[in-house]
Amino acid sequence: MFSELACATWPAVADARYAGPWDRRTSAPLLVIGQTYDPATPYSMATHLTAELGNARLLTIDGFGHCSQASVCAAKAREKYLLTRQLPDPGARCGQDTAPF
């Protein structure tokens, strides 16, 4: 459930960090995934990020928690995007498969 903790052990590479600008068109559209009740990154941040990026689409997960870990629908959309660059339909929403508690 805490698979993202592995990132804490990655070596820091200061010169590899991208500091913007964030509104440039990319060669491929970007997929942003936001959860409606995420305590760490509020849903409003996902909507603002999607608008700020030059070429992005938002996939909404109606649920609680962080990082879309409890949604098979979102996992499938993310996998499809990474393998084929195909985005979900505009306004696409996924449910949450397990409750956080």
N, C-alpha and C positions, 0 to 999 in steps of 0.2 A: 504494500500500500504506500510505502514511502520510497519509491524507486528513484525519485528526483534527488534524494540525498547523496547519490553517487557523485553528483556534480561537485560537491564540496571537496572531493579528493582530486579533482582535475588540477593540473599545474596551471598557474597563472601566466598568461602571455599578454603583457600590457600592450605591446604594439599591434596585436591582432584585434583589438577592440574597435568597433565601428562607432563613431560618435556623431553620426548624422552627415548630411541632412536626411530627414526621414520622409520627405515628400517626393522623392524621385521615383519615376516609373521603373519597375523592375522587368527583367526579361520574362518572368513568369509571375502570374498573380500570386499574392500571399494569402494564406489561410490563417485567420485569427479565430481562436476558440475562446468563448467567454461563458462563464457559468453565472446564472442569475443571482445566486446567493453564495458567492465566494468571499470568505472573510478576509483573505489576503489581498486579492486583486478584485475590487468591486466591478460589477458588470459595466458600469459607466466607463471604466477605463478601457474595456474592450471595444465599446462603441466609439469612443474618442480616438483610440489607436487606429481602428479600421478607417475612420474618416481622414485621419492625418496621413496615413500611408498613401502613396500614390496609386497603388494597384492592389487592393485587398478586398476580401469578402469575410464577413462574420458568420460563424456557425454558433448558434446559441444553444446552450444546454440549460434546460429548465431544471435546476436542482441546487443542492447544497454541496459544499466542499471546495477543494482546490485542485486545479489541473485536470479536470475532466476524466478522472480515474474511474469513475463508476458509471460510464456510459458506453455500452457496446456500439451504439449508433455513432457516437463521436469517434470512437476508435476506428470504426470502419471508414468513416469519412476522412479521417486523418491518414489512414493507410492508403486509401484510394488517391488522395492528393499527393502523397509522397511518391507513389509509384507511377502515377499517370499525369500529375499536375491538374487533374480535373477537380474543380471546386464543387461543393454542394450548391444547390439552387439558391438564388438570392432569398433571404429571409428564412432559410432552413433552420429547423429547431430539432433538438434531440431531447429525449427524456433521460432521467437518471434511473439506473437499474437497481441500485441498492441504497438504502437509507444510510445517512452518516452515523447514526447511533443505534 
